[in-house]
Amino acid sequence: MIRVLIVDDEIYAVKGLRSGVRWEKIGVDEVYEAYHAPMAQQVLLEQPIDIVICDIEMPETSGLELMEWVKERGLQLETVVLTCHSEFAYAQKAMHLGGFEYLLKPVVYTELENVLLNAISRVTEKRRISETDDQYGKIVELWNSRKPMLIERFWQDLLERRISMDRESIARSLAAYDMALGAVEKLRLILISVESWEKPLNERDELIMEFALRKAAEEVLLLGIPGNVIQDHRGNILVVLHQGETEATREELEARCREYRDACNSYFYCRLSCYIGDTTPVTDVLNSYLALLNKEYRNVNMANGIIWSGDATGISGGEAAPHAHVMTSSMLDWADLLEQGLLRELDTKLEDWIEQLDTGTVTVETLTASYHALLQVVYYAMHRKGLQAQQLYEERSCPGLETATRSVVHFKTWVRCIAASAGSLFLRPLAISPVVQKVKAHIAGNLHEELTREQLAATAFVNPAYLSRLFRKETGMVLTDYILQEKMRKAAELLTTTDRSISDIADGLNYGNFSYFARLFRKVHGVTPHDYRKPYRKV
């Protein structure tokens, strides 16, 4: 028996597929329906679904997020994803590598039937293997389905210092994922930094593209090389290459990175750079990671490039700025300590640093370089947390450059002051960052306008992609969903407290098309604007 679940927030799209596809002819016995992700999750928990047909663009929880939920629970499903974006042609191939099919809306029923026939064949083959191996086969299949996610979590834990960097701790953690230390004894990291999108993308489009970028990295950069493609907690794409007795040459890695970059330029409408790290023992992978972050942070003059960690390219003017040599990967480690609130460890490192200053050889130029380098570290950590530079000086006033560089004693005083100020700022309980606060306030005051991510990012003086990640991380919502929610909240308020016509309310919220407004209102509130207003009408 084959069971299929259709998930789409447009009920008419679901009904269209239900009636248009020749289910019995292709071998489907039961078809279930869901109109949003939570409803789909309930069906998946209650019914042994074999194939899911899922729209990507759904409010609150997207199709991709639903698929992640399925993956986390180890559900063995074949998935067909639907989207209305025809420009994702290459993504179709890349996303197919993830184990599911991709179709454009409106769906051609005969095409969907062919895709479903292939999916049914895979389901049948999995059942055959499972029946042959019985319970052992099911356990192995479940483990293999979850293993990539668990391995990604291992690398994330390692890079975030949740695993100690000594060999014994790493070996114990790897054993839990059925991996041997010898397989990752030597590593090379490649950091993929998306610098700009060449076509306007909303947040959901960008999530789809980032997913496709990771799949394409597996196809191009890991071809024939053991390794993993992961995403760190900042949203960066990292390729972890396992280096054995023989490793790829510099020329081969550059050629692969160029192929990947060019494909992304052509098919994913983005410009990106690949930062290639040195081969390093697994016990030193954190330093390699921080060095790549540092390299990307300081790269201001080379875009869409292939940049090696140990080379001097990618720095403004082709050479290091006057103080750039002071900014080391160990100093980027300080930014992480500050961000994580490990202030005692940070104070110890800063004290060791300033005690190394030799009063007999230090010059004003050295102190000036060190001054700017430490400020760069602090501002870097603040930027990652969504804090504004002026907040550093709200509670205490530290000496300026001229005073701080007057002598080694003055410099040490300034370092302790700025460390205390930064530490106090990072320990302050912030339910929401100033950037998100500012964006929310702008949205609340401008619901009558068309609000775009780019416009909101400009009001907060941040990059649009950075704003998307920060907003999603802090609120748990996609920015466009939040805007829709706020507009529909305001619409509901006006419907119940004023006598304005529904068309007038829609127009006041910048919805010129009444039908479109009514459909969005129903998505959020579950009823039409007219029905929502009925109970509040005076008899």
C-alpha positions, -999 to 999 in steps of 0.1 A, spaced: 0 0 0 13 35 -10 2 65 10 8 101 -2 4 134 18 -2 167 0 9 198 20 0 233 7 -15 263 24 -36 269 -7 -66 246 -3 -75 249 -39 -41 238 -50 -45 207 -27 -79 200 -42 -65 205 -77 -38 179 -72 -63 155 -54 -86 156 -85 -61 160 -113 -36 132 -106 -46 97 -116 -37 82 -83 -51 47 -88 -34 43 -122 1 51 -108 -4 28 -78 -13 52 -49 -38 37 -25 -45 66 0 -41 104 -3 -40 127 27 -43 165 29 -27 191 51 -30 229 48 0 239 69 31 224 85 17 216 120 -13 198 104 12 178 82 33 169 112 2 155 129 -7 134 99 29 121 97 29 111 133 -5 93 129 -2 77 95 26 56 78 31 81 49 54 70 21 56 102 -1 50 138 7 42 165 -19 50 198 -2 49 234 -12 81 253 -2 65 287 4 42 284 34 36 309 62 52 304 96 68 270 89 82 266 54 84 233 34 121 232 39 116 235 77 90 207 76 115 185 57 141 192 84 115 181 110 110 149 91 148 144 89 153 149 126 127 122 134 142 97 110 110 93 90 117 74 58 99 95 32 102 104 -4 96 141 -9 84 161 -39 88 199 -33 68 225 -52 76 262 -58 65 289 -81 100 302 -88 110 292 -123 145 307 -119 156 278 -97 164 255 -127 199 245 -115 186 242 -80 165 214 -93 196 193 -99 213 203 -67 183 197 -45 178 163 -61 210 153 -45 193 157 -12 170 128 -20 139 145 -33 124 159 -65 115 194 -74 87 207 -96 75 242 -106 40 254 -100 15 253 -115 21 216 -117 16 196 -149 -2 165 -137 15 141 -161 50 154 -149 40 149 -113 27 114 -121 61 105 -136 79 118 -106 56 99 -83 62 67 -102 100 71 -96 93 78 -59 71 47 -56 99 26 -71 122 39 -44 97 32 -17 92 -4 -30 129 -10 -31 134 3 4 106 -20 16 122 -50 -2 156 -43 16 138 -38 49 119 -70 46 151 -89 37 171 -76 66 141 -73 89 146 -54 121 184 -50 116 179 -34 83 154 -9 97 179 1 124 207 5 99 185 25 76 174 48 104 209 53 116 222 61 81 194 86 76 203 104 108 241 101 106 247 132 83 228 154 108 247 140 138 280 144 121 272 181 113 263 185 150 297 171 159 315 197 138 293 225 152 300 214 188 337 212 181 339 247 165 318 262 193 341 246 220 313 223 234 339 195 228 374 198 242 402 201 216 423 172 230 425 139 211 408 119 238 377 141 239 374 142 202 379 105 198 351 98 224 327 122 206 335 106 172 329 71 185 293 81 193 288 88 156 305 56 145 336 75 132 372 68 140 397 96 149 420 83 121 394 93 95 397 130 104 432 131 117 441 158 92 416 183 79 413 213 55 384 238 58 369 258 30 347 287 41 321 298 15 310 334 19 280 347 -1 288 383 -8 257 394 -28 226 381 -47 224 393 -83 186 390 -83 161 403 -57 153 374 -34 130 373 -4 140 354 27 123 322 17 140 323 -18 173 329 0 168 299 23 161 277 -8 192 291 -26 214 286 5 202 250 7 210 245 -30 245 261 -24 253 234 2 241 206 -20 261 219 -50 292 221 -27 288 185 -19 286 177 -56 316 198 -68 339 203 -39 336 169 -23 336 148 -55 358 118 -47 371 134 -15 358 123 20 343 151 39 312 170 50 294 202 41 280 219 73 266 252 84 279 269 115 257 288 140 264 321 121 250 307 89 284 303 71 288 273 48 319 252 57 334 224 37 354 199 59 378 180 37 392 148 53 429 147 43 444 112 41 478 101 30 473 118 -3 455 151 -5 442 173 -33 468 197 -47 465 235 -45 458 236 -82 431 209 -80 414 227 -51 415 260 -69 401 244 -100 372 229 -80 365 262 -62 365 281 -95 341 256 -110 318 259 -79 320 297 -79 313 300 -116 283 276 -114 269 297 -85 274 329 -104 255 315 -134 228 294 -118 222 307 -83 225 344 -91 251 351 -64 286 362 -60 307 344 -35 343 338 -24 359 306 -13 384 309 16 407 278 17 424 269 49 457 251 55 459 214 62 457 211 100 454 184 127 418 179 140 430 192 174 439 225 158 408 229 135 393 257 157 423 279 150 420 272 112 383 281 114 390 314 132 417 322 108 392 318 79 367 340 97 394 366 102 404 364 66 368 369 54 363 398 79 393 417 67 388 411 30 375 444 16 390 445 -19 386 411 -34 351 398 -43 341 366 -60 376 352 -54 395 321 -44 415 331 -13 440 311 6 443 315 44 480 319 43 483 343 14 484 381 17 457 386 -10 422 397 -1 434 425 22 426 462 14 452 476 -10 468 442 -15 488 445 17 480 444 54 468 476 68 493 492 93 478 474 123 465 443 105 494 421 115 484 426 151 450 411 144 456 373 147 435 343 147 440 341 185 425 375 188 394 363 169 393 337 197 388 366 221 357 377 201 342 343 207 350 344 244 333 378 246 303 366 227 299 336 249 302 356 281 334 338 292 348 370 306 372 355 332 390 336 304 391 367 283 405 388 311 433 362 316 442 363 279 442 401 278 464 404 309 489 380 293 488 401 261 494 434 278 521 420 301 541 410 270 545 447 261 581 457 267 583 492 280 618 495 265 609 487 229 572 496 225 565 526 203 535 549 198 529 531 165 529 497 182 504 509 208 482 526 181 482 493 161 472 473 192 446 498 201 428 495 167 432 457 167 415 452 201 387 476 191 383 457 159 379 424 179 353 440 202 333 456 173 334 423 154 319 405 184 293 432 188 283 431 151 277 393 154 254 399 183 235 428 166 249 455 190 256 490 179 291 506 184 278 535 206 265 510 232 301 502 242 304 536 258 270 539 275 280 528 310 316 540 312 339 564 294 372 549 285 402 570 274 405 579 237 433 570 213 456 599 222 454 592 259 456 554 256 488 555 235 506 580 257 524 552 276 523 515 283 507 522 316 480 543 300 474 516 274 470 489 300 444 511 318 425 515 285 426 478 278 411 470 312 385 497 308 373 486 273 373 449 284 351 458 314 328 479 293 324 452 267 319 425 293 292 445 310 275 450 277 275 413 267 263 402 302 234 426 301 202 406 296 189 415 261 157 398 252 162 413 217 190 430 200 189 468 191 189 459 154 157 438 157 142 463 181 147 491 155 133 470 127 102 460 147 96 497 156 100 507 119 75 480 109 50 491 135 51 527 124 50 520 87 24 493 82 8 515 55 39 511 33 53 483 13 81 470 36 110 452 20 139 434 36 164 458 19 146 489 31 144 475 67 181 466 66 190 501 54 171 516 84 192 495 108 225 500 88 231 462 83 233 438 55 199 423 43 211 387 46 226 394 80 192 410 91 173 379 79 195 355 99 195 377 130 157 383 130 150 346 125 175 336 152 160 360 178 123 358 170 120 323 155 101 339 126 110 348 90 109 385 86 83 385 58 60 364 80 64 389 108 55 418 85 24 398 73 14 390 109 17 426 120 -3 439 90 -31 414 96 -30 421 134 -36 458 125 -63 448 100 -81 428 127 -79 458 151 -94 481 125 -121 457 116 -133 455 153 -128 491 164 -138 512 134 -165 514 107 -140 517 79 -148 495 49 -128 464 43 -115 478 10 -104 510 28 -86 490 55 -68 469 28 -58 500 9 -45 516 41 -22 486 46 -9 489 10 -29 460 -4 -44 474 -36 -59 440 -45 -88 433 -22 -89 395 -31 -52 392 -23 -57 410 11 -87 388 19 -67 356 12 -38 367 33 -62 377 62 -77 342 60 -43 326 61 -35 344 94 -69 345 111 -86 314 96 -117 334 85 -125 361 59 -123 398 70 -161 399 67 -167 369 89 -141 382 114 -160 415 118 -195 399 121 -194 393 159 -184 429 166 -212 444 146 -237 463 167 -272 447 165 
